[in-house]
Structure formats: structure tokens, C-alpha cells
Amino acid sequence: MKSPLHSIGKSRPRPTLPGRGGHVLSGIRLALLGALLTPGIAIAATVESPVTLYADQVHGLGSGHWTASGHVEVLYGDRRVYADTVHYDQASDEIIADGHVRMVSPGLVTAAPKATLHLRANEGVVVHPRYLLEAQQGHGHAESGKELSKGRYQLNEACYTTCHGEKPAWRLWSRRINLDQNNNYVSTTNTTVDVFGLPIFWMPYFSFPLKRHSGLLAPSIGSSTVNGFYLGIPYYFDISRNMDDTVTANYFSKRGIMLQNEFRYLEPNYSGKLYLDLLPSDQLTHKNIWAISWQHNQNLGNGFSFNVNYNRVSYKNFLSDFGGTAGFSSSFVGGIGNAPYITSSGGLYYNSAHINAGATLQGYQGLVANSVAPYSQLPRLFADAYWRVGRNGYFDWHSSFNYFSASAGPVGQRLDLTPTLGWRFSRGWGFLEPQARLYYSHYQIQRNAPYARATNRTLPALSLKGGLNFVRYGSDGSTALLQPLFKYTYIPLQAQNGIPIFDASQPYQDFPMIFEDNSLYTGNDRINAANQVALGLRGTWLTPSGRQLWQAAVGQIRYFNRRQINLAGDIVPQNQQSNYFFEGQYAPLPDINLLANSQVNAQQRNLQRLDLRAQWLPGPQRVINLDYRFTRGFVNQTGISGAWPIYKRWQALGSYQYDVTNHKPLEELVGIGYDGGCWAAHMMVAHQILLGGQSNNVLYLEIVLRGLTSLGNASNGLLGQYVPGASMEF
């Protein structure tokens, strides 16, 4: 294939011959003057806009049949024609351009040895054309071409590619290519996809948009242990400027045919997506399998907004079986594969400078056998407010009403009122913040055994938080900051075993959590007792350029009360001190980051939890991660992952996660990618361990033909899960 026509659109330089420059310029002027003043030529040459002619010589002006030669340039409307010789016939309104013909129109440049054009009809025939679509950098050649009307072209026995060179990496060979610039659409018939000179795929019909347009999209392919071979064929409907729909027929060799529909809409005040999936007569479960997911966000104006996030599946293993196929992972809350339940919610909200209020519904669908999903909240009404009081004071108000629903166990309503009055004094050397808070809850319980039908709980909370700032400036421009922190909290001890557990749980504890009032529990069903002081020390070092070299923190709670409530609400003994909490980050170089987070039992002097990560990011497409995760009695695993260019345009990636306790691998992934400039491809093979211990082997394959389409599964979204910091940029 010849090189694309990048320079065609530039005007041809006007020649100046030695000793004859004035004569040549005079000839050009005469040609222009004749075209404008001679009646026959003026009428014949007038299309929808004036025609301008530049040439070294013009013969036959005024005869209705003229010939221009020598660097001929014809301009009419938004189009230009360059040639060695141009013949014009007024009777047929025909221009015949011969010799080094170049035709330039908006978005399209064509070169040919000869062309015949009808100006007024916007029609023409071109012999052996070469063409360039400038915006897409798509180019090719054909045996012949026709201009059917303005912006519509037909190329016969033609090829198309976005690659350069004599032997492009890929190209389409078609009996006919139809180019419609008016609708930004290209369609082909009897088309062969040629890769490195070898035909690999034939299509009786193929189409692709130059801009967004209805039509068939590229198929997706893959394979997995559970589903077998996978082939997805999508069709895209461009409904309007802000609305579209994609229907995909997905074939799974072990399951059957699943129909997937994705509808998207975008308006100035609202937007959303609706997914509908149906697999009738599943060959594995012998049932009809379906899934629905709808996300909607709307601005109602005047501070009001509305949203919906509804998700439901008919088959509990839907996410683990189909979550990595055909984009399902983006449809559901909780990720794919190992999600124990999916969440649905919706609400009406109001926000202003001081008030945040709303009414919401939230429900769950459990996906794991014998597991218990959280209570549904049908509804939850809340009103929060914040006001400044004087110069340094503030009043913070939280209130909510919840109705908790479940298929088994107690259900009921809970009213929570939590007002807070605080004052904050802050200077450059430190701060001091006293607070007074009240926790009030009222319960009305149905199916209440063994709980009372109505229960109240009122608990005051007093706290004093403060800290100092010690700053040191180095002679090299670096900055060191050391912050001793403390918080004293008092909440009286009160048994709460007469209150059911609707939303309480024990949170993931870390350094920031020790400075919370209710540091032992989330939700409002359990309020811990407190007569304690949290002590912490945090340090930061900034380099002269402002980059954070390291940050570290250590803290612990010292308890003056020796009794506490547990999650069941019973009063139990309490140790004199909590675990030690550590967190740290160290970046010795801009591309190296070391992270650590841990807990140490203060009484037994043993490690309770440890999370370590060493990450090296030396440049684009380069990352190495070393991880270790330990939680006593639950998790003990290590892993390595990374992505790296291995040779010129090749990139390799991999991830290996190992269960140290059980001496077996948890997750394994190997992938390889190639970026060929005008095309790219990557393949990944993954071994997954799902909830319940099931394993699944998955193959992801994607081939991208830049400027045309992509083939295969778009698996780039899974890289963040397997290889943090990695991506394959196509």
C-alpha cells in the first residue's frame, strides 16, 4: 500500500520561471479575469458558489470548452481539485482532470491518475484512487471510485486500514466500500479481514461509524471452565444525541444463548443505565436465568435530587459465573465473583448550606447459601444540620428514622437523635476541641421475643480532643511535622442486650478509628461505654520539592473503665488498654512506595493484623507489587503482581496470590499484550477461587484495530483487581 496522503490539502506553490515571472503571473490573472467576465464561462462555471481557477495556461476561454494546464487548481465551494491538466465542457458541466489528480473535500483527500467530475450534480468517477479520511487516519486504495452525491462515495474492489507502510498489519479487503460523510458511516460488502497478509475472517457485510452510529459492533470472545466457549455479537442503536441502546446475543457453549440489553440515557438534569439479561433454559441449572440492574441520578432543582440503584438476579451464582463476561461487572454493587450479596437502594434528597435530609429505601439480596444479608431499611428518613455558633462554636444535629425488615428474626422501627455542641480553638501550634453529645434511640419492635416491644436508650457523651504541631525546617528546604494527639471520652456504661442488632457491627479498626466516640461499633444499635483517653503520635516529612518522603502514626486507647459491652449488648470485662495501631508510608524515591498497616495486642504482645505492600512504579506500563496480608485466625496470604514491557512493543503481566496457612494458590493470572501502533492485543488467563471454594479458569482475549473496532473481552477493568497500578493503554 502506498503512503497516506497527509500533504494533499496544502495549496500548490505558484511557480516562478526565470525571466518570465511577470508573464506567468499575467497569464493567471487573465485566466481569472476571463472566467469572471466572459458570459459563457461565468454562467457555465457558476454552481452553488463561484468557481475559481488557477493555472499556468488557459486555452479556449469564452468558447464553452476550455483547457487549463500547468499546476491547475480549481476551487468551488468547500472543495479543491489539483491536476496537471483540466478540460471543461460547458454543455455537460463536466471537468476531466488528468495527471497527478488531487481532490480535497472536508475530511476526505483523494489522489488518482484521472478523474471525471460533474460540478453541479456533485458526481464523479475516479480511476485507481487512493484516499485518506483525515480525522480517523484511515486510508486505502481501490480499482475505481464514484461520487454519488455530495458527501457520498462508493469504492469498488477497495481496501481500508489505519496502518502505514507497504505491508500494513491489518486491512479490510472489500468488494465495495460505501462512505457516507453526511451520516459519518462506512459500510462494506464481501469483506475479508487481512492480518499480516493472511486472510483470517470473512464477513458478508460489515459497518462501522466514523462517529457514533447504529450498527453491528465487534464480537466478543472468551472461555471459562463454568461457561465454556463464549461468543458475543452486539448491535448498537444510536437512538438520539443523548440516548442509545446495545443488544448483545451471547453464546455460551455450556449454558446456551443469553440476551443482554444495555440502555443508556443522558440529559442535563438526569442520566442513567438499564441492564436486562436473560438466559432461557440454562443447560446447567435447567432454569430461566435473568438479571436486572438500573442506575438513575436526577437533579430536581432547588437543592433536591433523586437516585435509584436497583439490582436483582434470579440465580445466586450469576455474578461468579457471568461477572467477568460482557461487562456485567459494571452493573452490580460489590464487584464480581466473591460478592456475598448485592444492594439495591433509592432515595430523595435535599441539600442546602446547613441542612442535609432525605428519604431512602435500601434492600439486599443474599448470594451465598446459609449467609445472612443485612437488614433492609424500608424506609430510612434522615435530617442532618450544621450551624456555626459564635466565632469558634458549632452545633451539629443528626437524626434518622429507620424501619428494619427481614424474613426472620425481630423487625421494627428505630428513631435516633444525636445532637452535638462543640467548640474548636485552633492556632498554628495546635488545637483544642471540647464536645458534648447526646445519643438517644427509641425502638418499636415486632416479632420482638425476647425483646420488649418498646425500648428507649439515652446516653450522654463528653469528649476533649487536642493536639500540638511541632514543625522543623531543614537547611535544605525540607519540612518535618510532629503531631502528638489525644482525645478523652466519657460515655456511661449501660447494658444494651434488650436491643436487637439491626445494623451494628464491629468495624475494621485502624489509627483514625481510635479517635471516634463510638470506636468499637458501627451503626446505632450499640454505643460503647467510655472512660478513656486515646493517645497518638503522627509524623510527616516533606522534601524540599514538597514531596512526602514518609508519614507514620502510632496510637492506642487507655481505658479507665474495666467493663464494656460486647456486640450482644452484655456487660463484659475490659482490658486496661487497646491494641497498638500502626500505619506508615515511605517513598524513598518518587517511583517507590512502601505501605504498612498493623495491630499489635498489648497484653499478649503478638501481632493481630499486618498489611504490607511494596510498589514500584518506574514509568508508564511498569509496576511491581509485593503484598502480604495477615489477620490472626482468618487470613495469611502473600502475593506478587506486576506489569512490564519485555521487548519493544510487548508487555507482560502476572499475579500470584498464595495462601500461606493452607499451602495453596488463591489466584493466578498470566497475561501478555502487544501494541502495534495501529492495532493492539492482549490475552489473560486467570484462575479464580470463588466463594464456597469453587474454582474457575477464565480466558480473556482482546484485539483492538485502532480506528475501526475491538474484538474480544474488554478485560482492562480487571487489572486493578489483579495488578494494582497496571493498565494496558489501547
Protein Blocks (a to p, Z undefined) as FASTA:
>chain_A
ZZddfklmpccdddddehilmmmmmmmmmmmmmmmmmmklmmmmpcfbccddddfbdghi
hnlpacdeehiacdehjbdcddfbdcddfklopacdeehiacddehiacddfbdcddfkl
opaddehiadddfklopacddfbdcdfbghiacdehiaddfbecjbdfbdcddfbdcddf
knopaddehiaddeehiafbdcfbdcddfbdceddddddddddfklopaddddddddfbl
mbccdddddddfknopcdddddddddfkbccdddddddehifklopacddddddddddeb
jhiacdddddddfbfklmmmmmmgghlmmmpghiehjambdcdddddddddfkbccdddd
dddddfbehiacdddddddddddddddehjlbccdddddddddddfedcddddddddddd
ddddddfkbccdddddddddddddehkbfcdfbdcddddddddddddddddddfkopacd
ddddddddddddddfklbccfkgccddddfklmmpfblmbgcjkbccddddddddddddd
ddfkopafbdcdddddddfbfbdcdfkopacdddfbdcddddddddfbfkbccddddddd
fklopafbdcddddddfbghiacdddddddehiaccddddddddfbhjaccdddddddfk
lopafbdcddddddehjaccdddddddddehhiacdddddddddehiacedjdfklmmmm
mmghiacdZZ
